Every structure is written in C-alpha cells, then in structure tokens.
C-alpha cells in the first residue's frame, strides 16, 4: 500500500492541477514549521516517573524506573511527545490542505463519492458526511535538527504515506467490516452510552483506553472509514475521522505502539490502538499554537479548543499535526 501511494502521489504531482477536479474548491496553506507549531506540546518530558520538564497537559503513565536495559545496552528511560505526522481531512477528494490547498487530479476516476457535506442535503441525511484523509510523514524535530544525535527520534523527511482515495475500504462500510468485524458488538445503545464517560475523561484528563470503541465526545470509532452518520460540524467530524484513520492504521499494522514500558526498546504491535498515545493539533485553516487544548487528546470536547478552526466557505478543509507519545531507552 505504501508503494502504491507513493506512485499515485508522484503521478498526482506530475499532473497539472485542475479546477474541476471533483466538487468544491480546495483551501489551505503550507504549514510553517516555526510559527504554526504548538511547541509547548512537546512537554512534559520525563525521566522514569519524574517530569523533568512539566506541563499542564495530561500525560500517560511513564515507566517508574529511570534506568532501562535493551539487550546489553543500558540507558535512561525518557518520555516525551514527538510531532511525527501531518494529516489532511477534507470532504473534497484529492484536496491537499497542508500543501497550500492544492487540488490535484491524477486522472483516476476514484474517490469521488464524498460530494456532500453535513448541510448539503435536507432531512435525516443532513447529518451525514464523507471525508478523505492524506497522511504525511513529518518528523519535524529530526529534520529541523533541533536535537542532534538522539536515537529516540523517528528519522526521515516529509513524504506522502497514505491516500484514502486509493483505499477501497475507506468509503465502503461493508468492506471495512473485514478489518473491524467486532463493530457489531458495539452497535447498541449501552456501548454508545459508555462513550459519554470517555468524553468526560478525554476532556478533563486522558481518554479511556479500555473504552477502545469510543472516540470520546466525537462519537464511535466504528466503522473505521470516512463515513460519519452523526456529523454535527466540521471540527467534530474531521477529528472523528482522523481518530478512526489512526485506529485503522494500527489495525492494518501500518502504525505501531511507542508508549509505555513496552516501547522503551522499540516499536511494538498495537492492533487495538491506545488513544492516549496521540494528540491532534489543528494546522488548517488556523493553527492552534497556544492554550491547554491546543493539542487535545483523542475524544476531547471541541468546546474548549481555540476558535477559528472553521471559516465558512474559505476554510472548511481541515489540517492536523499528529503528536505521538514516545517512551525510549536513551543512551
């Protein structure tokens, strides 16, 4: 899938942008790696169970001991937050929000189901929306060389890793059942009611990993695709879709676990995603760079987040920076 996505991306960039490539006008801007980043989201930084650089943002539990051992190599158990991915979340196919709002037509007649927003039609269907996601490698700290020779950082450069338009499971809920067959167990009022507790937990501190089928205040993690049947706004729906997308990558063994004692010596399998591993910071249409909820955890209420995350007509395509919790046995 990674190879196919790269090939498609190259074709897309080789083809000229067309104004009529799918419905709507794509909007967005390039992310400024200095001014558009919430640098305080790096914190807290811990050694063992002690926060050496504290923060008012909640942090998952870290290994208690400051010393660790990976094979025969001893080290110091560090914990920190790392910006590693960018994500476009848009109702418009082939809309690259974080690449300046560029809309590219690769000449493939796919991905054009998502043509209606949450208010485009009347009746019960007005609360339905269908979104696409583009997933970029964005190891910001590494390629800016803010910290040199730190083995815990993910190396690499900016690259397009995943295009949902090329994924046949992304817009078809029946096909999506192939990777989330357990969804039928949680399609009931009791399971959905439990998400209220996850909403409170995510907003006040951290989401509950035990309630893995919940995306807190945003809704249900299932199905793991871009179809939102209870869309109440662009911010809520886009954050829900991004949460589902991250979960989908874990289920497909594309994304791995990096937090906790198991992550000290390297990444590990995490087919049931731990929601506490991620924070989502808005980059488009307006970057959220300050405040307690600038980079909230999955499922946190959007009520307390910075204003201006949606601008009617000219700012309805969403962009996010994904922060990942990392525990590492550093030299």
LOMI-814901 format. One record per atom (N, C-alpha, C, O): x negated, y negated, z negated. Coordinates in steps of 0.2 Angstrom, whole numbers, plus 5000, padded with zeros to 4 digits. Each point is the difference from the previous one (the first is absolute). Layout:
XYZ;...
This chain:
499650065000;500449945000;499649945000;500149955003;499350054993;499649945000;499749995007;499949945002;499950115002;499749995006;500549975005;499949965004;500750074996;500649985004;500149924999;500149965004;499950024989;500149934999;499549965002;500249945003;499250084997;499449965002;500149995008;499949945002;500250115001;500150005008;500649955001;499949965005;500650054992;500649965001;499849924999;500349965003;499450034992;499849934998;499549975005;500149945002;499550105001;499549985005;500449985006;499949955003;500650094999;500449995006;500449934998;500149965005;500250044989;500449944999;499649945000;500249955003;499250054995;499649935000;499749995007;499949955002;500150105002;499849995007;500549985005;499949965005;500850054993;500549975003;500249934998;499949984994;500349985011;500249934998;500650004996;500550045001;499649914995;500650004995;500649975005;499949965004;500750074995;500549985003;500649974996;500150034995;500249925007;500549974996;500650044999;500449994995;499750055010;500650045000;499950074997;500450055001;499049964996;499950074997;500450014994;499849994994;500850045007;500450014995;500449944997;499949955003;500650064992;500449954998;499649954995;499650024997;500649925004;499849954995;499349975001;499650035004;500249924993;499449975000;499650024994;500249994995;499250035007;499550024994;499749944997;499749965004;500350044990;499649944996;499550034995;500150054998;499549905001;499450024995;499449965001;500049965004;499550064992;499449965000;499450054998;500150054996;499349935006;499450044998;499949994992;500149954998;499750104999;499950004993;499349974999;499550025002;500549924994;499449974998;499750044994;500350004995;499150035006;499750044995;499849974994;499850034995;500249905005;499849964994;500649974997;500250024994;500249945009;500649964997;500650044999;500449994996;499750075008;500650035000;500050074996;500550045000;499049964996;499950064996;500149984992;499749954998;500750094999;500149994993;499450044996;500050064998;499449905001;499450034998;500150024992;499650044998;500849934999;500250024993;500350075000;500050034994;500250005011;500350075001;499550054999;500150064999;499249925001;499550054999;500050024993;499750064999;500649914997;499950014993;500650034997;500650005003;499450044991;499450014996;499550045003;500150055004;499249944993;499550055002;499850034993;499949974995;500150105005;499950034994;499350055000;499850025006;500049994988;499450055000;500350054994;500149984995;500150085007;500350054996;500749974998;500449975005;499850034989;500649974998;500049934998;500549974998;498949995003;500049944998;500049955006;499650015005;500849944995;500149955005;499449954999;500049964995;499550045009;499549955000;500149945003;499749944999;500850065006;500349945003;500750005000;500350035005;500149954990;500750014999;500449965005;499849965003;500850064997;500549965004;500750014997;500150044996;500449915006;500650014997;500550045005;500650014998;499150025007;500350055004;500050074997;499450024997;501150025003;500050074997;499550045004;499950005006;499850054990;499550045003;500150084998;500250014994;499850045010;500050064998;499550034995;499549964999;500650094997;499550034996;499450015003;500050035006;499449964991;499450015003;499750064995;500250014994;499350035009;499650054996;499849964993;499749955001;500350094994;499849974993;499349995000;499749954997;499950105005;499350004999;499649955005;500250015006;499449954992;499649965005;499550045004;499749975005;500150094993;499550045004;500450065004;500550024998;499249995008;500350055004;499450045003;499549985000;500750085003;499550045003;500350035006;500650045000;499149955006;500250035006;499550055003;499549985003;500650084996;499550055001;499449994995;500150014994;499449985008;499449984996;499849935000;499649984996;500949985007;499949935000;500449964994;500650005000;499049974995;500449964995;500249935003;499749985005;500849994991;500149945002;500549964995;500150034995;500149925007;500549964996;500750005003;500149985006;500450034990;500750015002;500349935001;500249974995;499850015011;500349935001;500750005003;500250055004;500249904995;500750005003;500149935003;499849954996;500450045010;500149945002;500650005006;500250065002;500049885001;500550005005;499649985006;499749955000;500450085006;499749995006;500549995006;500450045001;499549905003;500449995005;499850045006;499449995003;501050065000;499750055004;500450005007;499850035005;500949954995;500450005006;500449945001;500249974995;499950025011;500549955002;500650035003;499950065003;500749914997;500650045003;500449945003;500249954997;500050065009;500649975003;500650034999;500050075001;500549904997;500750034999;500549955004;500149954998;500250085007;500449955005;500650045002;499950065002;500649915000;500650035003;499950005007;500350045004;499149934999;499950005007;499450055002;499549994997;500750055007;499450055002;499449965004;500149955003;499350084995;499449975003;499949934998;499749965004;500550024990;499949934998;499450014995;500150034994;499449945007;499450004996;499949944996;499749955002;500650054992;500149944996;499449974998;499949945000;499750104997;499349984997;499549995005;499449984999;500850035008;499549985005;500249945004;500049995006;500349964990;500249945003;500750005003;500249955004;500250104994;500750005003;500050025007;500449985004;499150064998;500050025007;500550065002;500050054996;500349955009;500550055002;499750035006;499949975006;499950094994;499650045006;500550055002;500350044997;499749975010;500450055003;499550055004;499749985005;500250084992;499550055003;500350035006;499750045003;500949954999;500350035006;500450064998;500150045004;500049984989;500350064998;500749994998;500149954996;500450085007;500749994998;500150044993;500550045000;499249944995;500150034994;500049954994;499849955001;500650074994;500049954994;500549955000;499949954996;500550055009;500549945001;500750014997;500549975002;499550084993;500750014997;500149944995;500649984999;498949994997;500149964995;500249935003;499549955001;501150045001;500249945004;500449954996;500249955002;500050084992;500549964996;499849994993;499750044997;500449905000;499849984994;500650014995;500550025002;499449974991;500550014996;500649965001;500550014996;499549935008;500649965001;500249995007;500449965002;499350095002;500249995007;500650035002;500349985006;500050064990;500750035002;500450004994;499849994994;500950015007;500550004995;500150064997;499850065001;500749944994;500350064997;499450044995;499649964998;500550105001;499650044996;499350005003;499550004996;500449995010;499350015003;499649944999;499450005002;500949944995;499649944999;499450014995;499649965000;500550094996;499550024995;499450055002;499650024996;500549995011;499550055003;499449965003;500149965004;499350074995;499449975004;499550055002;500050054996;499749945009;499550055002;499349975002;500049955003;499550074993;499349965000;499550045003;500050075001;499549905002;499350035002;499549984995;500049944998;499550105002;499449994996;499350015004;500050055003;499649904996;499350015003;499550004994;500149954996;499550105004;499550014994;499349995002;499850035005;499949924992;499349985002;499550024994;500250004994;499250025008;499550014996;499749934998;499949965005;500050024989;499849934998;499650004994;500249984995;499250055005;499650014994;499749934999;499449995001;500949964996;499849935000;499449994996;499549975002;500550064992;499449994996;499350035003;499549974999;500650085004;499450045003;499849955006;499449995000;501050005005;499749965006;499949934999;499649975004;500650004990;499849934999;499450004995;499749954999;500150114999;499350014997;500149964993;499549974998;501150034999;500049974994;499650034994;499749974996;500450105005;499650044995;499550055004;500350045004;499149954995;499550045004;499950074997;499950004994;500050055010;499750064998;500450034994;499850034995;500949975006;500550034995;500350065003;500449995004;499450074994;500350065004;500750014999;500350045003;500049934992;500750014999;500549965005;500550025000;499249945004;500449965005;500150045006;499650045002;501049965001;500150035006;499749965006;500149945001;499450105003;499749965005;500450005006;500550035001;499349935004;500350005007;500149925002;499849964997;500650045008;500249935003;500750005001;500450054999;499949895003;500749995002;500150055006;499749995005;500950054994;500250045006;500750024999;500350004995;500050015011;500750025000;500050084999;499850045004;500649984990;500050074999;500650045002;500050065001;500649904998;500650045001;500549955003;500149944998;500350085007;500549975004;500750044999;500050055003;500549924993;500650044999;500450015007;500450055000;499549915005;500350015006;499850065004;500450035004;499050004994;499850065003;500250064996;499950065002;500449934993;500250064995;500750025001;500549964998;499650105005;500750025001;500450014994;500750005000;499050014994;500450014994;500249934997;500450004995;499349955007;500149934996;500749975001;500349974996;500150055010;500649975001;500650055000;500649985001;499250084998;500550065000;500050034993;499650034998;501049964998;500050024994;500150084999;499850034996;500450005010;500150075000;499350035001;499850054996;499749925008;499450035001;499649984993;499550044999;500649914998;499649984994;500150054995;499650014995;501050035005;500150054995;499550065000;499950044995;499749965010;499550055001;499449994995;499750054997;500249895001;499549984995;500349984993;499650004995;501049995005;500349994993;500750044999;500549974999;499450105001;500650045000;500349994993;500650014999;499149974996;500249994993;500549944999;500349994995;499849975011;500449944999;500750024999;500449964997;499950105005;500650024998;500250014993;500549994998;499050024998;500050014993;500249934996;500350004995;499549955008;500149934997;500549965003;500049944999;500450095006;500549965003;500650014996;500550025003;499549954991;500650014996;500049944995;499549974999;501150014998;500049944996;499650004994;499749954998;500250114999;499650004994;499249985001;499749974997;500150065009;499349995002;499949935002;499549974998;501050005005;499949935002;500149954994;499749955000;500750074995;500149964994;499350004996;499949954997;499750105003;499450004997;499549955002;499649984997;500550005010;499649955003;500049934996;499649965001;501050034995;500149944997;499449994994;499849954999;500150114998;499450004995;499449995003;499549974997;500450055009;499349995004;500049935002;499449975000;501150005001;500149935002;499749954994;499649965001;500750064993;499849964994;499250024999;499749954998;500150115002;499350014998;499549975005;499549974998;500750035009;499649975005;499949924999;499549975001;501150004997;500049934999;499649984994;499749955000;500450084995;499749984993;499350034999;499649964997;500250105006;499450024999;499850045007;499749975004;500450104996;499850045005;500550045002;500450024996;499750005011;500550055001;499950074997;499550024998;501150025002;499950064997;499850055005;500450025005;499150024994;499850055005;500450065000;500050045004;500349974990;500450064999;500749995004;500250055003;500049894999;500649995004;499749995007;500149945003;499650115000;499649995006;500549995006;499849975005;500850044994;500549995006;500349935000;500449985004;499449984991;500249935000;499549955002;499450014999;500849945004;499649945002;500249944996;500049945002;500250074991;500249954996;500649965002;500550035002;499449914998;500649955001;500150005008;500649985002;499050055002;500150005007;500450055002;500450005006;499750064991;500450055002;499750074999;499650014996;500650045009;499750075000;499450005005;500049975005;499650084993;499450015004;500250055006;499650005005;501050024995;500250055005;500549965004;500549974998;499550055009;499550045004;499449965001;500049935000;499550105001;499349975001;499949975007;499650035004;500949934998;499949965007;500249934999;500149974994;500050005012;500249935000;500749985000;500249945001;500250114998;500849985000;500249994993;500050044995;500349905004;500249984993;500749995001;500349955003;500150094993;500849995001;500249954995;500649995000;499049994995;500349954995;499549945000;499749994995;500349985010;499649945001;500349944997;500549985003;499249984993;500349944997;499549945001;500149954997;499450065008;499649945001;499350035003;499950054999;499849905004;499450025003;499450024995;499750055002;500349924993;499550014995;500150074997;499650044999;501049974998;500250074997;499950055005;499750054999;500649955007;499950055005;499350025003;499850055000;499849895001;499350015002;499650044995;499650045001;500549944993;499650034994;500250074999;499650044999;501149975002;500250075000;499750055005;499750054999;500349925007;499750045006;499350014999;499750055002;499949904996;499350004998;499850064995;499650045001;500949964994;499950054995;500150075003;499650054998;500949965006;500150065003;499550025005;499850065000;499949895003;499550025005;499350024996;499750055002;500249924992;499450024997;500150074997;499650055000;501049974998;500250064997;500050055006;499750064999;500549935007;499950045006;499350025001;499950055002;499749904998;499350015001;499750054995;499650045002;500649964992;499850054995;500250065002;499750054999;501049965003;500350065001;499650035006;500050075001;499849895004;499750035006;499250014999;499750015005;500149984989;499350014998;499549955004;499550015002;500849934999;499649955004;499749954994;499549985001;500950014994;499849964994;499950054994;500350055000;499249934996;499850044994;500149974994;500049935000;499950104994;500049974994;499349984998;499550035002;500549914995;499349974998;500049984993;499549974997;501150044999;500049974993;500050064995;500150055001;499749934993;500050044994;499350045000;499649995004;500450064991;499450044999;499850045006;499450025002;501250015002;499850045006;499749965006;499750035004;500349904995;499849965006;499249984998;499849965005;500050064990;499349974998;499550025005;499549975001;500550095001;499550035005;500250005007;499750035004;500949944998;500250005007;500750015000;500450014995;499949985011;500750005002;500350074999;499650055001;501049964997;500350064999;500750005003;500349955002;500050115000;500650015003;500649974995;499950024994;500549955009;500649974996;500650005004;500249955002;500150115000;500650005004;500649974997;500449985004;499650024990;500649964996;499649934998;499750004995;500449955008;499749944999;500149974993;500650004998;498949984999;500149964993;500049935002;499649975003;501050004996;500249935001;499549954997;499949955002;499850074992;499649964996;499349985004;499749964998;500250085007;499449995003;500049945005;499449985002;501149994999;500149955005;500349934998;500450004995;499349955008;500349934999;500149975007;499650015004;500949964998;500249975006;500049924999;500449974997;499150005007;500049935000;500249975007;499850025005;500749934995;500249975006;499549965003;499749964997;500250055010;499549965004;500449965005;499849945002;500850085000;500449975005;500750004998;500250054998;500249905003;499849935004;499649964995;499749955003;500450054991;499649964995;499650054995;500350044997;499149955003;499650044995;500149984993;500149954998;500050114998;500149994993;499350014996;499750055000;500049894998;499350014997;500049984993;499450014997;501149975000;500049984993;500650034996;500550015003;499450004990;500650024996;500050074998;499650045004;500749984991;500150064998;500250055005;499850065000;500749925004;500350055005;499849985007;500350025005;499149964996;499749995006;499850075004;500150005006;499750054990;499950065003;500450054995;499650044996;501049975004;500450044996;499950075002;499950025005;500350034990;500050075001;500650025004;500449965001;499650105002;500550035004;500750004995;500050024995;500549955008;500650004997;500249944995;500550004998;499049955001;500249954996;500549955003;500050005007;500449974989;500549955003;499749955004;499549974998;500850015007;499849945004;500249934997;499849955003;500650054992;500349944997;499449964997;500049945001;499550094997;499449964996;499449995005;499549974998;500650055008;499449995005;500049935003;500549975000;499050015002;499949935003;500549995006;500250045003;500149904997;500549985005;499749995007;499350005001;501149995004;499749995007;499850075003;499649995005;500650074993;499850065003;500350015007;499850045003;500849934998;500450005006;500149935002;500349964996;499650025010;500249945003;500550015006;499850045005;500849944995;500550025005;499749985007;499849955001;500350105003;499950005007;499250005002;499850045004;499849924992;499349995002;499650044995;499350005001;500950044994;499650044996;500450054997;500150014994;500250045010;500450064998;499650065001;500250064999;499249945003;499550055001;499550004994;499749954999;500350114998;499650004994;499350045000;499950045004;499749934993;499350034999;499850014993;500149964996;499550095003;499850024993;499350025000;499750035004;500049954990;499350034998;500150054995;500349994995;499450075006;500150064996;499450004995;499550015002;500649994991;499550014995;500150074997;500550024999;498950015001;500050074997;499650004994;499449985000;500950064995;499650014994;499450055001;500250055003;499249944995;499550045001;499650014993;499849964997;500250115001;499550024995;499450035003;500150055004;499349944993;499450025004;499550014995;499949964995;499750095006;499450014996;499449975003;499750035005;500249914993;499549955003;499350024998;499950024994;499649975010;499350014998;499849944995;499450004998;
